Amino acid sequence: MDRILQEISEVGCKLEGMDNAMMALTAETRYMHLEIAGFQSQISVLDHQVAAVESQVALQTDIDQELLHLCSKLTDLEDRSRRNNICFLGFPEGIEGTDILSYLRDTLPKLADITFNPPLEFQRAHRLGHKRQNGKDRPRIIIACFLRHGQVRQLLQMSRRQGPLQLGPLEICLSADFSKETADRRRAFLSLRPRLRHLDVKFGLFEPARMWITKNGESRTFYDPEDLKSFLEGLHDPTQPMESATQPPKTHRTKAGVWANRRLL
């Protein structure tokens, strides 16, 4: 009998221990529930923050696209405002005297061998940069704004056909005037001419900065030099090293890209 009572007592002790363990487990479970509720609250806050950030990113993307569009329009407007400008490289310092407009009006028709009707008229003209102190320095560029765009086209087309004007032993190079962005794109397109020739691709660079090409009877127009470069990679002949066609041709036209980027009159 005593043994039964002892065993019952031991069972009671074990049950009491189990009750204590259950109470501890219940308390721990309640604590975990509280922690989970806190985590859920934090996750909810984070979800709202992420949604706000995504909304801001989407808005920023729209703003960036609108900014790019506005920059493109600004570049186009700047190019249009420069369309009556011509840059002249090679006139010696001081040859124009005190009246640069009269000098250009009298000299250009003789050098270009063109009879302008009506006569040349300018809005303004000046040299770029500070006056040269040393007579051996390279003469400054003259940039002139013509009154009539047709006369600008005549001079530039003559320069493309015949090359630089001849002022005695001196060569006078002519270039259209573009914004910095457009001038950079034109230089990038011009740097691809050796590759185009190597691949036997007919091409032409049109104003302000678009490259037209023809290959196997198919014509395409590119506005981004990187797009043209990617297109040419697909046409590249692996048997011929590309490095052999990366040097620019030695013609007077390669100078245009160096001094086409000038400030607006």
C-alpha positions in Angstrom: 0.0 0.0 0.0 2.8 2.3 0.9 4.5 1.6 -2.4 1.3 2.5 -4.3 1.0 5.7 -2.4 4.6 6.5 -3.1 4.1 5.8 -6.8 1.0 8.0 -6.8 3.0 10.7 -5.1 5.7 10.5 -7.8 3.1 10.6 -10.5 1.6 13.7 -8.9 5.0 15.4 -8.8 5.6 14.6 -12.4 2.1 16.0 -13.3 2.9 19.1 -11.3 6.2 19.5 -13.2 4.3 19.0 -16.5 1.8 21.7 -15.4 4.6 24.1 -14.7 6.2 23.3 -18.0 2.9 23.8 -19.8 2.5 27.2 -18.0 6.0 28.2 -19.1 5.3 27.1 -22.6 2.1 29.0 -22.6 3.8 32.1 -21.4 6.5 31.7 -24.0 3.9 31.2 -26.7 2.1 34.4 -25.6 5.5 36.2 -25.8 6.1 34.9 -29.2 2.7 36.0 -30.3 3.5 39.5 -29.1 6.8 39.4 -31.0 5.1 38.2 -34.2 2.5 41.0 -33.8 5.4 43.5 -33.5 7.2 42.0 -36.5 3.9 42.2 -38.5 3.5 45.8 -37.6 7.1 46.6 -38.6 6.6 44.7 -41.9 3.5 46.7 -42.6 5.4 49.9 -42.0 8.2 48.7 -44.3 5.7 47.7 -46.9 4.3 51.3 -46.8 7.9 52.7 -47.0 8.8 50.4 -50.0 5.6 51.4 -51.8 6.5 55.1 -51.2 10.0 54.5 -52.5 8.7 52.7 -55.6 6.3 55.5 -56.2 9.2 58.0 -55.9 11.3 55.9 -58.2 8.5 55.8 -60.8 8.1 59.5 -60.5 11.8 60.1 -60.8 11.9 57.9 -63.9 9.1 60.0 -65.5 11.0 63.2 -64.5 14.3 61.8 -66.0 12.5 61.0 -69.2 10.9 64.4 -69.3 14.3 66.0 -68.6 15.9 64.0 -71.4 13.1 65.2 -73.7 13.6 68.8 -72.7 17.4 68.6 -73.1 16.8 67.2 -76.6 14.5 70.0 -77.4 17.0 72.5 -75.9 19.8 71.1 -78.0 17.6 71.3 -81.1 16.7 74.9 -80.4 20.4 75.8 -79.8 21.3 74.2 -83.1 18.6 76.1 -84.9 19.9 79.3 -83.4 23.3 78.6 -84.7 22.3 77.5 -88.2 23.3 80.9 -89.7 26.8 80.7 -88.2 30.0 79.8 -90.0 33.4 79.3 -88.3 36.4 80.3 -90.3 39.8 78.9 -89.3 43.0 80.3 -90.9 42.5 84.1 -91.2 45.7 85.7 -89.8 45.4 87.8 -86.7 44.6 91.4 -87.5 44.0 90.9 -91.2 40.4 92.1 -90.8 41.5 95.5 -89.5 39.0 97.4 -87.4 35.9 96.3 -89.4 35.6 92.6 -89.6 32.2 92.7 -91.2 33.4 94.8 -94.1 36.4 92.5 -94.5 34.3 89.4 -94.7 31.8 91.0 -97.0 34.6 92.0 -99.5 36.9 89.0 -99.1 34.6 85.9 -99.1 33.0 86.3 -102.6 36.5 86.6 -104.0 37.9 83.6 -102.2 34.9 81.4 -102.9 34.5 82.7 -106.4 30.8 83.2 -105.8 28.6 86.1 -106.9 26.1 86.6 -104.1 22.8 88.2 -105.1 21.8 89.9 -102.9 25.3 90.8 -101.5 26.5 89.2 -98.3 25.1 90.6 -95.1 26.0 89.8 -91.5 24.3 90.2 -88.2 27.6 90.1 -86.3 31.1 88.5 -86.4 34.0 88.3 -84.1 37.0 86.2 -83.2 36.8 83.6 -80.4 39.0 83.8 -77.3 41.6 86.2 -76.1 43.8 88.2 -78.4 47.1 86.4 -79.4 50.1 88.1 -77.9 52.6 86.0 -79.9 52.4 86.3 -83.7 53.5 82.7 -84.0 50.4 81.4 -82.2 47.6 79.8 -84.1 45.2 82.5 -85.2 41.8 82.6 -83.5 38.7 81.4 -85.2 36.3 83.9 -86.7 32.7 83.1 -86.2 30.2 85.0 -88.3 26.4 85.1 -88.2 25.0 85.6 -91.7 21.7 87.3 -92.3 20.5 84.8 -94.9 20.7 81.0 -94.4 20.9 80.4 -98.2 24.3 82.1 -98.3 25.5 79.9 -95.5 24.5 76.8 -97.4 26.2 78.1 -100.6 29.5 78.6 -98.7 29.4 75.3 -96.9 28.5 73.3 -100.0 31.3 75.0 -101.9 33.7 74.1 -99.1 32.6 70.4 -99.1 33.1 70.2 -102.9 36.4 72.2 -103.3 38.0 72.1 -99.9 39.5 75.0 -98.0 39.5 78.5 -99.4 42.9 79.8 -100.6 44.2 83.1 -99.2 47.5 83.3 -100.9 49.5 80.4 -99.4 47.1 80.0 -96.5 44.1 77.7 -96.3 40.9 79.0 -94.8 38.7 76.1 -93.5 34.9 76.5 -93.0 32.6 74.7 -90.6 29.0 74.9 -89.6 28.4 75.8 -85.9 26.7 73.3 -83.6 25.9 72.9 -80.0 28.3 70.9 -77.8 26.0 67.8 -77.7 25.5 67.8 -81.5 29.2 68.4 -82.1 30.1 65.5 -79.9 27.7 63.2 -81.7 29.1 64.3 -85.1 32.6 63.5 -83.9 31.5 60.1 -82.7 29.9 59.4 -86.1 33.0 60.6 -88.0 35.2 58.4 -86.0 33.3 55.4 -87.5 34.0 56.3 -91.1 37.1 54.1 -91.5 35.1 51.1 -90.2 32.3 51.9 -92.6 34.7 52.0 -95.5 36.4 48.8 -94.5 33.0 47.1 -94.4 32.1 48.6 -97.8 29.2 50.4 -96.4 27.9 53.6 -98.2 27.3 56.4 -95.7 26.5 60.0 -95.4 26.4 62.4 -92.3 23.5 64.7 -92.4 22.8 67.8 -90.2 22.6 68.1 -87.5 23.9 64.7 -86.4 22.4 61.6 -88.2 24.2 59.0 -90.2 22.6 57.4 -93.2 24.1 54.0 -94.4 23.4 51.6 -97.2 24.5 47.9 -97.1 23.4 45.2 -99.5 20.6 47.5 -100.8 19.2 48.1 -97.3 19.3 51.7 -96.0 19.1 52.7 -92.4 19.4 56.0 -90.4 21.1 56.3 -87.1 20.8 59.1 -84.6 23.0 57.6 -81.9 26.7 56.6 -82.6 26.5 53.8 -80.1 23.6 52.2 -82.1 25.7 52.4 -85.3 28.7 50.9 -83.5 26.6 48.0 -82.3 25.2 47.5 -85.8 28.7 47.5 -87.4 29.9 44.9 -84.9 27.5 42.5 -86.5 28.9 43.3 -89.9 32.6 43.0 -88.9 34.7 40.5 -90.8 36.7 38.6 -88.2 39.5 37.8 -90.7 40.4 41.5 -90.9 41.7 43.2 -87.7 39.5 46.1 -86.8 42.5 48.1 -85.5 43.7 48.6 -89.1 40.6 50.7 -89.9 40.5 52.9 -86.8 42.8 55.8 -88.0 40.8 58.8 -89.4 41.5 59.7 -93.0 43.9 62.6 -93.6 41.6 65.1 -95.1 40.7 68.7 -94.3 37.2 67.7 -93.2 38.5 65.9 -90.1 39.3 69.4 -88.7 35.7 70.4 -88.7 34.9 68.3 -85.6 37.7 70.0 -83.6 36.4 73.5 -83.9 32.7 73.1 -84.7 31.8 73.3 -81.0 31.9 77.0 -80.4 29.8 79.3 -78.2 26.8 81.0 -79.6 27.2 84.5 -81.0 
